[in-house]
Structures are given as structure tokens and as C-alpha cells.
Amino acid sequence: MMRVYWTNIEYQHVDVDENNNHNKGMVYVFVQSRDAISALNKIIKSNQFKDKKITKCEFICPYNVDMEEWDESVEFGSPEETTNHYKKLYKFAMQSRNPVFDYFGEYKK
């Protein structure tokens, strides 16, 4: 049975310019898959990580669209707006064979 899995991936840029203050980051990813291992493999093989090295996969688990409620966020606003944003990513993932990426958040050195 295919399900949508989600994960929080931390990464580091492979080729970092000395003038670039952002060499690390994190991103939420949603992907339709049969199990967590194949979901992670799809994410690793995606073009989004061709210039990035995954440094940490904090978790990977099925996304429960009916149970997940998000807190207020700077990017999306109220808890309801934030929850709706991630429900949209979930729905995109349900219709796609490819991973669906949220915004890439970059960290300073």
C-alpha cells in the first residue's frame, strides 16, 4: 500500500563559495512510497540533492493528514494557515511519483 511519508532532512552544500554565508540547511520532504526505506531512497536520488550532502534525517514516518496540526509559523502565519500549507504538500505528494519539497531553509556558518 502506498502512503505519503514525510521527513526533516538536514544538509550541507557540497561546493561552498567562501563568500557564501549559508552552507547548511534543512527541508521538509513529502514522498509517496511503500515504506520508509524506499521513501528515503527516492529523496536521496532526487535532483534536489545533487549539490547537497545529507547530514541528518531527523525522522521519516507516514504523514497523518487528519492528525497533524502545526504551530504558528513566521513563514505561513496562524496554526491553521501553517497546517493548510503542509496539507497541500501532502496532497501534491499523493499525486506525484517524485518527492515534494518544502522551502529550503539555509543556515549561516
JOZIRA-V471307 format. One record per residue. RES is the residue in three letters. D_CENTER is the distance of its C-alpha to the mean C-alpha in Angstrom with 2 decimals. Layout:
res = [RES RES]
d_center = [D_CENTER D_CENTER]
//
This chain:
res = [MET MET ARG VAL TYR TRP THR ASN ILE GLU TYR GLN HIS VAL ASP VAL ASP GLU ASN ASN ASN HIS ASN LYS GLY MET VAL TYR VAL PHE VAL GLN SER ARG ASP ALA ILE SER ALA LEU ASN LYS ILE ILE LYS SER ASN GLN PHE LYS ASP LYS LYS ILE THR LYS CYS GLU PHE ILE CYS PRO TYR ASN VAL ASP MET GLU GLU TRP ASP GLU SER VAL GLU PHE GLY SER PRO GLU GLU THR THR ASN HIS TYR LYS LYS LEU TYR LYS PHE ALA MET GLN SER ARG ASN PRO VAL PHE ASP TYR PHE GLY GLU TYR LYS LYS]
d_center = [21.45 18.12 15.47 11.93 9.85 6.69 5.57 5.33 6.16 9.16 11.00 14.41 15.92 18.54 21.18 21.47 24.24 26.51 26.39 22.60 21.84 18.07 17.40 14.39 11.04 7.67 4.22 2.04 2.15 5.82 8.76 12.44 14.41 17.54 16.33 13.73 15.23 15.12 11.52 10.71 13.38 12.02 8.81 11.34 13.74 11.84 13.47 10.55 11.43 15.15 15.96 13.63 14.25 11.79 13.61 12.01 9.93 10.74 10.63 9.94 11.88 12.89 11.81 15.20 15.30 18.83 18.34 15.18 16.51 14.86 16.98 18.08 15.92 17.29 15.04 15.78 18.92 20.26 18.64 19.42 17.84 14.58 14.68 15.59 12.70 10.23 13.02 13.03 9.50 10.73 13.94 12.70 11.07 14.48 16.26 14.52 14.92 12.07 8.29 7.12 4.86 5.35 7.85 8.06 10.14 13.07 15.52 19.20 21.15]
//
